[in-house]
Amino acid sequence: MRLPSPTRVRGLLRCLDAAFFVASFEEEGYYTVGDLREDGQEVVSEFVTALSMPRGTDERFLRLSFEDGENEQEPPEDPASPVARLGTMDPSWLEIIAPLYSMHMGCENMGPLLYSLVRFVKPSHCLEIGAGYTSAFLLQALEDNQRELQFWEDWRGREAGPQSWLVSELAEKTGEEGSLHCVDNFAHEHSTAPLLSQIAKRLRLQHRLRLHLDDARAFVEEADMAQSFDFVWLDGLLDFAPPKKGDVRASIDSFLSLLWPHLAPGALILLHSTLTNSSVRGWLENISASPWGPPNNVLSLLEPHKKFQNSVTILQHRPDGYAEPIYSKLP
């Protein structure tokens, strides 16, 4: 590893647990690695030797300051590195889903965000109100989660597997087939939902898709109470919460009151376009007084370059007694 010339010597010394010698180097005029190189390795080596730095520290300091790194060997690949290469958002994948995109829906950045969140929290039962471009990202995330969990489970079965790294419930999670329930009434002028089934087949993800042509409120009202969702994406705000006498806030609260009993503990609920329109912003600012919850955790994100379809609010369902497990004393 060859350090850039502007690297500060005092920072390098701190990294080597040799901060005691900072003053000595700076008195000699050595403030950056570039200063060392101007004097040359032979001169600096004599200076470092005279300081009587801890054994090994002096050699590492000189190596980092002067070696060019061309002969360094790459470290061996981590046995678990294949898991980091899971994911299918390559150009060919994006080309297949391109017909689902509509500028008026404003989801070009929401899709990748949803994909990352689903990959991270590993839900099993997802609900999306307003099918289209984002559906492909959710479906792919569920598929990649299954592949990832299967990888960990297979690896754990080996003799050198990471027995202490993985939770014991992994085997149960591996056997679950993650699914996405998409509810859409195909009423939006710019909806691409009718194409979803066809594109899901092209991606070989149709086994994870449950597409419901229905009114969102009616779907939730008639949903099996035994079915709980652990990830919910509410995209079509005016579809799932049409204003009643112009009151958007009451409509959102009414819909979430229906939905809340169907959420698993810890579930995430994401609502699109919440920050820069006064109606939903007013609802959001008073969310702590909501009759259906309220959620314990609320986070809103803004895409600052757009005027419309430019934000998302993330809620979490944390009922009394819910808490993440603790596995260790230190991180």
N, C-alpha and C positions, 0 to 999 in steps of 0.2 A: 504494500500500500504506500503510495507516494502522496504525502500531504501537499496541498497547495501552498505556494510561497507566502501568501498573506496570513496563514495560520498563526495565531498568537502563541508564543512560547509559553506564556504563563498558563494558558488553557491546557496545552499539552502536558506541562508539568503536573497540573492538578489531576489530569486523567491518569497519570502514572503514580499518584500518591506521593509526589515530590514537590509540593507547593513550597516547602521550606527553602528551595533553591531559586525561587523566582527573583528575589532581590539580587542574587549573585549574577544571574544571567542579564538582568536589565542594567546593572552597573557596568557590565561589559559591553552594553549596547546591543544585546540580542533581544529584540522585542518580537520579531517574527521569524518563521522558519527561513524566509528569504534572507534575513540578516545572517543566519548561520551559514547558508550556502554561499553568500558573498565571501566569507572568510575561508571557506573550504573545509572539507571533512577532517583533514589532518590537524589543522589549527584548533577546530572545535573539539576534536577528540582529546587533545592534550588538556584543554580547559576543563572538559568534563571529568577526566581522570583526576585532575587536581582537586576537584570538589569532593571526591570520595563519596559519590552517590551510592545508594543501596545497591547491592550486587544484583545484576540483571536489569535494573532500571536504566543504568547508563547505556547498556547495549541496546535496549529497546528504544531509548530516546534517539540514539544515533541512527538506528535502522529506520525509524519513522521519518527522521529529518532528511536522510540522504539517499536511501535506496529508491530506485526508480520503479520497483514493483513489477518489472517485466517478467521476472523469473518466478513470481509467486504462483503457486499452484492453487487452483480453485478448490474450495473445500468440498468434500464428498457430498453428494446430494442427500438430503434428509430422506429417510425411508417413507415419510408421510407426505413428501412433496407432491405426489399426484393429486392430493385433495385440494391443493391450492390452484390447480389448473382446471378444476371443474367450472363450468359456466359456458354459456353458448351465445353470448352477445357479440359474435363475430360479424363481419360484413355480410356474409351469405345469410345468416339468421336475420339480420336487420332488413335485408332485402325482401325476405319472405313476408315479414310482418308489415312492410311499408304500406300496403293497401289499407291497413287498419288506422293509419294516422290521419288525423284531421287537425289543422291548425286551430280551428275554432274550439276544439276540446282542450288545447293547451297542455298536453300530457307528454311532450317530448322529454322532459326531465323527470316527470313523475314516474314514468315506466322504470327507468334504472333505479330510482330511489325505492320504489316498491319491491323490486327484485332484491335489492340489498337487504332491506328490512326482513323480508320473508326468509332469505338465506340465513340471516343472523338469528332470528328468534325461533325458527323451525316450527311454524304452526302446522296443524294437520287439517283443519277445517276452516277454509276461507270463504268469505262472502263478499261479493262485489256488486254494488248497485250502479248500473251503467256500464254495460260491456263495451269492449272496443280495444283500442291500442294497448292499454295497460293490462288487459286480460292475458295477452301473450307473455308478458314479463312475469306475471303471477304464476301462470302455468309452468313456465320454464323453471322458475325458482323452486316450485314444489318438486319437479322432476329432479333437479340438481341436488336438492336436499336429500332425496331418497338415495341417490347415487353416493352422496357423501357419507351418509349414515351407514350404508352398506359397506363402504370402504373401511370405515372405522371398525365396524363389527368384524369384518374379515381379518383386519389387521390385528385386532385384539385376540383372535384365536391363535395367532402364531406364538411360538415360544418367547420371542423377544417383544411381544406386543405391549402396548402402554397400559398395563393393568391399572395403574394408579392415576392415569390421566383422564379416563373416561368414566362417566357416571354409570351406575349399575342399571339404570332404566333404559340404557341405550338399546338393548335388544328388543324391548317392547316398542320403542319408537321406530326401529328399523322395519318392523312388520306392518306398520301403518301405511296405508295408501293415502297420501295427501290429496285433497280434492278442492276444487274451486267452484262454488255456486255463483253463477252470474245471473243477475236478474235485470232484464231490460224490456221496456215496452215498445222499443223500436220507433218511438214517437219523435225523437229529436231530429231536426232537419239534417244535421250533419253526422248522424250516427253511422258508425261503421260496424255496428254489432251484427248485422245479418251475414257479414263475411267471416265471423269468428269461427264457426264450426269448420268451415272449409280450411282455414289457415291452421287451426289446431290439428287437423288431420295431416297437413303437409309437414308440420313439426313433430308429428307422432306423439301428440300430447292429448289426443281426444279422450283417452281413458281417465284423465284428471278433470275434465270439464263437465259440469252440470249446468246446462244453459236453460234458463227458465224465462219464457215469454210471459210476462205477468206484470202487474202493478206491484211496486216494491212494498207498499204498506200491506196489501192483501197477502203477499207472500210471507211476510214476517208474522202477520196475524195467524196464518194457517200453518206455520212451521211447527214441526214436531218439537215439543219442549224437551225431549231427550237429546236433541241435537244442539250442541253448543258450539259457537264459533270462537276461534282464538285469534282471528285476524279479519278485520272488516275494512273495506275500502268503499266509501260513499262518494261516488263521483258525480252523479246527476242530481245535484242539490234540488233543483226545481222539480225534478221528477219524483224523488222520494219524499220531499217536503214541500209540495206546492202551497203557496201562500193562501191563507184563509182570510178573506177580507183584507188582503194586503199585509197580513201579519206573518212574516217569515219566521220570526223567533218562536212563536207558539207552534208553528208547523214542525220546526226542527225538534223542539222539545217533545212534541207528541209522538214523532217517529222514534226518537231515541228511548222514550218511555216503553214503547213496544219492543224495541231491540234489546234493551239492557238485560232483561231476564234470560236472553239467549246467548249471553257472552260467558265464556269460560273465565275463571279467575286469571288475571294478568293479561287478558286480551287487549290488543291494540285496535283502536278505531281511528281511521283517518278520514277527514272531510276535506274536500277540494274547494278552493276559491273562497276563503274565509276572511281575508284581511282587508282588502281594498274596496269592498262594497259596504256601504253603511248599514244595510239590513243585517247581514250576518256578523259584521264586526260588533254591532250592538249586542247581539246574542252572545258572542264570544266573551265580551267584556263583563257579562253578568252570569257567566257559566257556573260560578260558585253557588249560585242560588237555584240551580236547575232542579226540577222536581224528580228527575229520573236517576240521579247519582248523588252528588256530582262526581266527576272523575278526580282522583287524587293527583294525577300527573297530566299536565297540559303543556304542549310545545307547539308553537306555530313557526313556520318557515316561509319566507317571502322570496320570490324570484324578482329581483328589483328592476329587471329590464322590460317587464311587461305590465300593461295596465289591467289586463283581464286574465282570468284562469291562471293566476300567478302565485297561488299560495296553498298551503296545506296546514291543517291543524291535526295534531296527533293526541289522542286521549288514551288513557289506560284504565281499565276496569280493575280496581284493587279493593275487593270487598274486605270487610273486617276479618282479621286473622290471616290475610294473605301476605306472604313475604317470600322473597327469593331464598333458596337454601344457602347455607354456609358450609363450604367444603374444607376450608383451611384457615389458618391463623393469619398468614401473610399472602399477598397477591401472587 
